[in-house]
Amino acid sequence: MTDLSKRDSMEATVSDLKTKMETTHLSAAASKQRRPLGLTDLPPSVRNRIYAHVLDTELVNAGQPNVAYAHAIKDGVLHFSASRRPFPVSTSMFYVNKQIGQEAREYFYEKGLWVRFEVYSADARHAKTMLEDSGVLFATAAPAVLERCMLHAMDLTLVEKGSAQKRALVMFPAQYLPRLINFMEQASRASGTWAPSHKLWMSVLNTYALEVARVQGDLLELFRLLTNVGGVTVEKGNLLEGYAEALQASILAAEFTAEAWLGMVSETAERAEDVLRGKRDVDAAAQQAQSAIIAMTYGYLTRAETLHSQPEDFHKSIQRLRWRCELALGRALAAKHADTPNKSNASWLSDTSIPLQTRKAAAKDLLAAETATSHALSLATDSASPASNPWFQTLPPELIPPNKAEWFTDEERGRTWYACGIVHTALGECLFAAGDLERAERLWPGGEKEGVKEAFARAREGIDWNVRPGVGLKRAAGVAREE
């Protein structure tokens, strides 16, 4: 008799499952576990975020108590100790492996721009007072250790009354340099003999992968606060042409004058324009233009009262000078990649036959050129929008110098529109470029319009009405961020 009892619903699959399990064999390759992700597997941008949390001297001190220093004198030299580690960074990152160690060191020194400061004085108390009362946060490593350092950004030496007795050797990040310079400036104002009795020596040792103009600005520009110093030597190495001589002259001058300062910045701008005009080294031209812009920014941050009290002709000269610098910077950055294939129609952005690093560099520079030419246009037209006014990016509104559209000629506005159009064309924003170049053609001198007309025609031909304006800028920004 047939068994008709009800079976469990799972029984029907048991035999099939057993058969499959008996015939299934795992290979040795399949049984291997995947290697866990390590620090080197993370994108560079993520690794830099990690480095910032453990190696950025500003971030690691957030929320920490103040540092109190004590000192002892050995062989006439001050040796300091601190109530806590002044910079609680995790230098163990330097020894993780070769790649991480190199990246961590580069980040640590580039971000900090460390300054090694040496003081010579007949009285050790003078060096102690300067270091502790200035508010500088400095490392307490022994002088013998600091003397062996080679990767810091700058050496700075202060000599009081020609003394040959070294009293202190410390090291600190450039973020504390303004405190030291402010202390020197206040001391020179309090006593008319302080500045003439001191001498300065400074040398930039490493610029890392940073722009020279930026390193100059961070390390040296604030020294223009000092005047009537007894002597100063600025080594020319790792600096832009003419910068060391101009800084020395500024510090040695009996007093600050707006005319001398304007002349110094004008000479820097002229060097940028001369290099660009001769088509020799467009990167040097861009750096000189940036250096002049940085000098103007620091000038209005530190000498605002003096500069704002000048007559209108001075303000006109300043605004025209800033316009020249922004325009030269934009032209130089665009010219750096004049040989990029298919640059005129922006197909280079997605052309994989061009190395990624080449496309990234071109995208970054052309985006910066677009910003600079927009700044120049804002000044030449006296735009009411603060978004495109370069002064609003770095100065409080009350410190911005006055500007008027009539301080610029139609021809100058035409040349500025033309520069904007060339950059927009290179970025694939042909609709923007056509508008720029149409305005440039209307304002350009009559006998020199041929080149503008040709550029205008190319921009019109490149317009794709199926693509929204702004897409080219977004694509370039995406390429610039690729890793």
C-alpha positions as CSV (number, residue, x, y, z in Angstrom):
1,M,0.0,0.0,0.0
2,T,1.4,3.4,-1.0
3,D,2.3,5.8,1.9
4,L,0.2,8.9,1.3
5,S,1.2,10.7,4.6
6,K,1.9,14.4,4.2
7,R,5.6,15.3,3.9
8,D,7.3,18.4,5.3
9,S,7.7,21.0,2.7
10,M,11.5,21.1,3.1
11,E,12.0,17.4,2.5
12,A,11.7,17.7,-1.2
13,T,14.9,19.7,-1.4
14,V,17.1,17.9,1.1
15,S,18.4,15.3,-1.3
16,D,19.2,17.8,-4.0
17,L,20.9,20.0,-1.5
18,K,23.0,17.1,-0.2
19,T,24.0,16.2,-3.7
20,K,25.1,19.7,-4.5
21,M,27.1,20.0,-1.3
22,E,28.9,16.8,-2.0
23,T,29.9,17.8,-5.5
24,T,30.9,21.4,-4.6
25,H,34.6,22.0,-3.8
26,L,36.1,25.3,-2.8
27,S,39.3,26.1,-4.6
28,A,42.4,27.4,-2.7
29,A,42.2,30.8,-4.5
30,A,38.6,31.2,-3.4
31,S,39.4,30.5,0.2
32,K,42.0,33.3,0.5
33,Q,40.8,36.3,2.4
34,R,41.0,39.8,0.8
35,R,43.8,42.0,2.1
36,P,42.3,44.5,4.5
37,L,42.4,48.1,3.3
38,G,45.4,50.1,4.5
39,L,46.2,53.8,4.7
40,T,47.9,53.7,1.3
41,D,44.7,52.4,-0.3
42,L,42.8,55.6,0.6
43,P,42.6,58.5,-1.9
44,P,45.3,61.2,-1.4
45,S,42.6,63.7,-0.3
46,V,41.4,61.4,2.5
47,R,45.0,60.8,3.6
48,N,45.6,64.5,3.8
49,R,42.5,64.9,6.0
50,I,44.1,62.3,8.3
51,Y,47.5,64.0,8.3
52,A,45.7,67.3,9.2
53,H,44.2,65.8,12.3
54,V,47.5,64.4,13.6
55,L,50.1,66.8,12.1
56,D,48.5,70.3,11.7
57,T,50.1,72.4,14.5
58,E,47.0,74.5,14.7
59,L,44.4,71.7,14.8
60,V,46.3,69.6,17.4
61,N,46.3,72.6,19.7
62,A,42.5,73.3,19.5
63,G,41.1,73.2,23.0
64,Q,44.4,72.6,24.7
65,P,45.5,74.7,27.8
66,N,48.0,77.5,27.4
67,V,51.7,76.7,27.5
68,A,53.9,78.1,30.2
69,Y,57.7,78.1,29.6
70,A,60.5,77.7,32.1
71,H,64.2,78.2,31.2
72,A,67.7,77.4,32.3
73,I,70.9,78.9,30.9
74,K,73.7,76.5,29.8
75,D,76.9,77.9,28.4
76,G,75.2,81.2,28.0
77,V,72.3,79.8,25.8
78,L,68.7,79.6,26.9
79,H,67.2,76.1,27.2
80,F,63.4,76.0,27.5
81,S,61.0,73.5,29.0
82,A,57.2,73.7,28.7
83,S,54.2,72.9,30.9
84,R,52.9,70.6,28.1
85,R,54.0,69.7,24.6
86,P,53.6,72.9,22.6
87,F,52.8,70.9,19.4
88,P,51.3,67.5,20.3
89,V,51.6,66.1,16.7
90,S,51.9,62.4,16.0
91,T,55.3,62.2,14.4
92,S,55.0,58.4,14.5
93,M,53.3,58.9,11.1
94,F,56.8,59.5,9.8
95,Y,57.7,55.8,10.4
96,V,54.7,53.9,9.2
97,N,56.3,53.0,5.9
98,K,58.3,54.7,3.2
99,Q,55.3,56.2,1.3
100,I,53.3,57.3,4.3
101,G,56.5,58.6,6.0
102,Q,57.4,60.7,3.0
103,E,53.9,62.1,2.6
104,A,53.6,62.9,6.3
105,R,56.9,64.7,6.4
106,E,56.0,66.7,3.3
107,Y,52.6,67.6,4.8
108,F,54.1,68.6,8.2
109,Y,56.7,70.9,6.8
110,E,54.6,72.4,4.0
111,K,51.7,73.1,6.2
112,G,53.7,74.5,9.1
113,L,56.4,76.4,7.2
114,W,58.7,76.2,10.2
115,V,61.0,79.0,11.1
116,R,64.3,78.5,12.9
117,F,64.9,81.7,15.0
118,E,68.3,82.6,16.4
119,V,68.9,85.4,18.8
120,Y,72.3,87.1,19.6
121,S,72.4,89.4,22.5
122,A,74.7,90.6,25.3
123,D,71.9,89.9,27.8
124,A,70.0,86.6,27.8
125,R,67.0,88.4,29.5
126,H,66.4,90.3,26.3
127,A,66.0,87.1,24.3
128,K,63.9,85.5,27.0
129,T,61.6,88.6,27.1
130,M,61.2,88.6,23.3
131,L,60.3,84.9,23.1
132,E,57.9,84.7,26.0
133,D,56.2,88.2,25.9
134,S,55.6,88.1,22.1
135,G,53.2,85.1,22.5
136,V,55.1,82.9,20.1
137,L,54.5,79.2,20.7
138,F,57.8,77.5,20.0
139,A,59.3,74.0,20.2
140,T,61.5,73.2,23.2
141,A,64.0,70.9,21.5
142,A,67.6,71.5,22.5
143,P,69.6,74.0,20.4
144,A,72.0,71.2,19.4
145,V,69.1,69.3,17.9
146,L,67.7,72.3,16.1
147,E,71.0,73.1,14.6
148,R,70.9,69.8,12.6
149,C,67.5,70.5,11.1
150,M,67.4,70.8,7.3
151,L,63.8,70.6,6.2
152,H,62.4,73.8,7.8
153,A,61.3,76.7,5.6
154,M,63.3,79.7,6.8
155,D,66.3,80.7,9.0
156,L,65.8,84.0,10.8
157,T,68.6,85.6,12.9
158,L,68.3,88.7,15.1
159,V,71.5,90.4,16.4
160,E,71.4,93.0,19.1
161,K,74.1,95.7,19.1
162,G,76.5,93.5,17.1
163,S,76.7,90.8,19.8
164,A,78.4,87.6,19.0
165,Q,76.9,85.7,21.9
166,K,74.1,83.3,20.9
167,R,71.3,83.4,23.5
168,A,68.5,81.3,22.0
169,L,67.7,79.0,19.2
170,V,64.0,77.9,18.8
171,M,61.7,76.8,16.0
172,F,58.0,77.6,15.4
173,P,55.5,77.5,12.6
174,A,55.0,80.5,10.4
175,Q,51.5,81.1,11.9
176,Y,53.3,82.6,14.9
177,L,55.6,84.8,12.9
178,P,53.1,87.8,13.0
179,R,53.3,87.8,16.8
180,L,57.1,88.1,16.7
181,I,57.1,90.8,14.1
182,N,54.4,92.7,16.0
183,F,56.6,92.5,19.1
184,M,59.5,94.0,17.2
185,E,57.4,96.7,15.7
186,Q,56.0,97.7,19.1
187,A,59.5,97.7,20.6
188,S,60.7,100.0,17.9
189,R,57.8,102.4,18.4
190,A,58.4,102.4,22.2
191,S,62.1,103.2,21.9
192,G,63.6,105.1,19.0
193,T,66.9,103.2,19.6
194,W,65.6,99.7,19.4
195,A,65.4,99.3,15.6
196,P,68.7,101.0,14.8
197,S,70.5,98.8,17.3
198,H,69.3,95.5,15.8
199,K,70.2,93.6,12.6
200,L,68.2,91.0,10.8
201,W,69.3,88.1,8.5
202,M,66.8,85.8,6.8
203,S,67.0,83.0,4.3
204,V,64.3,80.9,2.8
205,L,65.6,77.4,2.6
206,N,62.7,75.3,1.3
207,T,59.7,76.2,-0.8
208,Y,58.5,72.5,-1.1
209,A,55.9,72.1,-3.8
210,L,54.3,75.5,-3.0
211,E,54.2,78.6,-5.1
212,V,57.2,80.9,-4.4
213,A,54.9,83.9,-4.3
214,R,52.8,82.3,-1.5
215,V,55.9,81.2,0.5
216,Q,57.3,84.8,0.3
217,G,54.0,86.2,1.4
218,D,53.6,83.9,4.4
219,L,57.2,84.2,5.6
220,L,58.5,87.6,4.6
221,E,55.8,90.1,3.6
222,L,55.0,91.2,7.2
223,F,58.6,92.3,7.8
224,R,57.6,95.4,5.8
225,L,56.1,96.6,9.1
226,L,59.6,97.2,10.3
227,T,61.5,100.3,9.4
228,N,64.8,102.0,10.4
229,V,66.4,98.7,11.3
230,G,70.2,98.9,11.7
231,G,70.9,96.3,9.1
232,V,69.2,93.6,7.1
233,T,70.2,90.8,4.8
234,V,67.7,88.9,2.8
235,E,69.2,86.0,0.8
236,K,68.0,85.8,-2.8
237,G,67.8,82.0,-3.0
238,N,64.3,80.5,-3.5
239,L,62.8,84.0,-3.9
240,L,61.5,85.8,-7.0
241,E,63.7,88.2,-8.9
242,G,63.9,91.6,-7.2
243,Y,62.0,90.6,-4.1
244,A,65.0,90.4,-1.7
245,E,66.3,93.8,-2.7
246,A,62.9,95.5,-2.4
247,L,62.3,93.9,1.0
248,Q,65.7,95.1,2.3
249,A,65.1,98.6,1.1
250,S,61.7,98.7,2.8
251,I,63.1,97.5,6.2
252,L,66.1,99.9,6.0
253,A,64.0,102.9,5.1
254,A,63.8,105.6,7.8
255,E,60.0,105.4,7.7
256,F,57.1,104.0,5.7
257,T,55.8,106.2,2.9
258,A,52.9,105.4,0.6
259,E,54.8,106.6,-2.4
260,A,57.7,104.3,-1.9
261,W,55.4,101.3,-1.2
262,L,53.5,102.0,-4.4
263,G,56.7,102.2,-6.3
264,M,57.8,98.8,-5.0
265,V,54.6,97.1,-5.9
266,S,54.6,98.8,-9.3
267,E,58.1,97.4,-10.0
268,T,56.9,93.9,-9.2
269,A,53.9,94.3,-11.6
270,E,56.2,95.6,-14.3
271,R,58.5,92.6,-14.0
272,A,55.5,90.4,-14.5
273,E,54.4,92.3,-17.6
274,D,57.9,92.4,-19.0
275,V,58.3,88.6,-18.7
276,L,54.8,88.1,-20.2
277,R,55.5,90.5,-23.1
278,G,58.7,88.7,-23.9
279,K,57.0,85.3,-23.7
280,R,60.0,84.0,-21.8
281,D,58.8,82.3,-18.6
282,V,55.0,82.6,-18.2
283,D,55.2,80.8,-14.8
284,A,57.6,83.5,-13.5
285,A,55.2,86.2,-14.8
286,A,52.3,84.6,-12.9
287,Q,54.4,84.4,-9.7
288,Q,55.4,88.0,-10.0
289,A,51.8,89.1,-10.5
290,Q,50.7,87.1,-7.5
291,S,53.6,88.6,-5.4
292,A,52.4,92.1,-6.2
293,I,48.8,91.2,-5.3
294,I,49.9,89.7,-2.0
295,A,52.0,92.8,-1.3
296,M,48.9,95.1,-1.9
297,T,46.8,92.9,0.4
298,Y,49.3,93.0,3.2
299,G,49.7,96.7,2.7
300,Y,46.1,97.5,3.3
301,L,45.9,95.1,6.2
302,T,48.8,96.6,8.0
303,R,48.9,100.3,6.8
304,A,45.3,100.9,6.1
305,E,45.1,104.3,7.8
306,T,48.1,105.7,6.0
307,L,47.0,104.4,2.6
308,H,43.4,105.5,2.9
309,S,44.5,109.0,3.8
310,Q,46.2,109.5,0.4
311,P,44.7,111.7,-2.3
312,E,42.4,110.3,-5.1
313,D,45.3,110.0,-7.6
314,F,46.9,107.4,-5.2
315,H,43.7,105.3,-5.1
316,K,43.4,105.5,-8.8
317,S,47.0,104.3,-9.2
318,I,46.3,101.4,-6.8
319,Q,43.2,100.2,-8.6
320,R,44.8,100.4,-12.0
321,L,47.8,98.5,-10.6
322,R,45.6,95.8,-9.1
323,W,43.8,95.6,-12.5
324,R,47.1,95.2,-14.3
325,C,48.2,92.4,-11.9
326,E,45.0,90.5,-12.2
327,L,45.0,90.7,-16.0
328,A,48.7,89.7,-16.2
329,L,48.0,86.8,-13.8
330,G,45.1,85.5,-15.9
331,R,47.0,85.9,-19.2
332,A,50.1,84.1,-17.8
333,L,48.1,81.2,-16.4
334,A,46.3,80.7,-19.7
335,A,49.5,80.9,-21.6
336,K,51.1,78.2,-19.5
337,H,49.0,75.6,-21.4
338,A,48.9,77.2,-24.9
339,D,50.4,74.0,-26.3
340,T,47.7,71.7,-24.9
341,P,46.1,69.8,-27.8
342,N,42.6,70.8,-28.7
343,K,42.7,73.6,-26.2
344,S,40.5,75.9,-28.3
345,N,37.4,73.6,-28.0
346,A,38.0,72.1,-24.5
347,S,38.0,68.5,-25.9
348,W,41.2,68.1,-24.0
349,L,39.2,67.8,-20.8
350,S,38.1,64.3,-21.7
351,D,40.9,63.3,-24.0
352,T,42.5,60.2,-22.4
353,S,45.5,60.4,-24.7
354,I,46.6,63.4,-22.7
355,P,48.1,62.3,-19.3
356,L,45.8,63.0,-16.4
357,Q,48.4,65.1,-14.6
358,T,48.7,67.3,-17.6
359,R,44.9,67.8,-17.8
360,K,44.7,68.4,-14.1
361,A,47.3,71.1,-14.2
362,A,45.7,72.8,-17.2
363,A,42.3,72.7,-15.6
364,K,43.5,74.2,-12.3
365,D,45.4,77.0,-14.1
366,L,42.6,77.8,-16.5
367,L,40.1,78.0,-13.7
368,A,42.5,80.3,-11.8
369,A,42.9,82.3,-15.0
370,E,39.1,82.6,-15.3
371,T,38.9,83.9,-11.7
372,A,41.8,86.4,-12.3
373,T,40.4,87.8,-15.6
374,S,36.9,88.1,-13.9
375,H,38.6,90.1,-11.1
376,A,40.3,92.4,-13.6
377,L,36.9,92.9,-15.4
378,S,35.2,93.7,-12.1
379,L,37.8,96.5,-11.4
380,A,37.7,97.9,-15.0
381,T,33.9,98.2,-14.9
382,D,33.6,99.0,-11.2
383,S,31.2,96.2,-10.8
384,A,28.8,96.5,-7.8
385,S,29.0,92.7,-7.2
386,P,31.4,91.9,-4.3
387,A,31.6,88.3,-5.6
388,S,33.9,89.2,-8.4
389,N,35.7,92.1,-6.7
390,P,39.2,90.8,-5.8
391,W,39.5,93.1,-2.7
392,F,36.4,91.6,-1.1
393,Q,38.1,88.2,-1.1
394,T,40.9,89.2,1.3
395,L,40.0,92.5,3.0
396,P,37.2,93.7,5.3
397,P,34.8,96.1,3.4
398,E,36.0,99.1,5.4
399,L,39.6,98.6,4.2
400,I,38.9,98.3,0.5
401,P,40.2,101.3,-1.5
402,P,37.7,103.3,-3.5
403,N,37.3,102.7,-7.3
404,K,35.7,104.4,-10.3
405,A,34.9,103.1,-13.7
406,E,36.2,106.3,-15.3
407,W,39.7,105.5,-14.1
408,F,39.9,102.9,-17.0
409,T,39.7,103.5,-20.7
410,D,37.4,101.7,-23.2
411,E,40.4,100.1,-24.8
412,E,41.5,98.7,-21.4
413,R,38.0,97.3,-20.8
414,G,38.1,95.8,-24.3
415,R,41.4,94.0,-23.6
416,T,40.0,92.7,-20.4
417,W,36.9,91.3,-22.1
418,Y,39.2,89.7,-24.7
419,A,41.2,87.9,-22.0
420,C,38.0,86.7,-20.5
421,G,36.8,85.4,-23.9
422,I,40.1,83.5,-24.6
423,V,39.9,81.7,-21.2
424,H,36.2,80.9,-21.6
425,T,36.9,79.4,-25.0
426,A,39.6,77.2,-23.6
427,L,37.3,75.9,-20.9
428,G,34.5,75.1,-23.5
429,E,32.2,78.0,-22.4
430,C,31.8,79.2,-25.9
431,L,28.6,81.0,-25.2
432,F,30.2,83.0,-22.5
433,A,33.3,83.5,-24.7
434,A,31.2,84.9,-27.6
435,G,29.6,87.5,-25.3
436,D,33.0,88.5,-24.0
437,L,34.6,88.8,-27.4
438,E,31.6,90.7,-28.9
439,R,32.1,93.3,-26.2
440,A,35.8,93.3,-26.8
441,E,35.3,93.9,-30.5
442,R,33.2,96.9,-29.9
443,L,35.7,98.4,-27.5
444,W,38.9,97.5,-29.3
445,P,40.9,100.1,-31.3
446,G,39.8,100.2,-34.9
447,G,43.0,99.0,-36.7
448,E,43.7,96.1,-34.3
449,K,40.4,94.2,-34.4
450,E,41.4,91.4,-36.8
451,G,42.6,89.0,-34.0
452,V,39.5,89.7,-31.9
453,K,37.2,89.0,-34.9
454,E,38.9,85.7,-35.5
455,A,38.6,84.7,-31.8
456,F,34.9,85.8,-31.9
457,A,34.2,83.7,-34.9
458,R,35.8,80.6,-33.3
459,A,33.7,81.1,-30.2
460,R,30.5,81.3,-32.2
461,E,31.3,78.2,-34.2
462,G,32.0,76.3,-30.9
463,I,28.6,77.0,-29.3
464,D,26.6,73.9,-28.6
465,W,23.0,74.9,-28.0
466,N,22.3,71.5,-26.4
467,V,24.8,72.2,-23.6
468,R,23.9,74.5,-20.7
469,P,26.3,77.4,-19.9
470,G,28.5,76.5,-17.0
471,V,29.0,72.9,-17.9
472,G,32.5,73.5,-19.1
473,L,33.5,75.1,-15.8
474,K,32.1,72.2,-13.9
475,R,33.9,69.7,-16.1
476,A,37.2,71.5,-15.6
477,A,36.6,71.6,-11.8
478,G,35.9,67.8,-11.9
479,V,39.2,67.1,-13.8
480,A,41.1,69.3,-11.3
481,R,39.8,67.2,-8.4
482,E,40.5,63.8,-10.0
483,E,43.0,61.5,-8.2
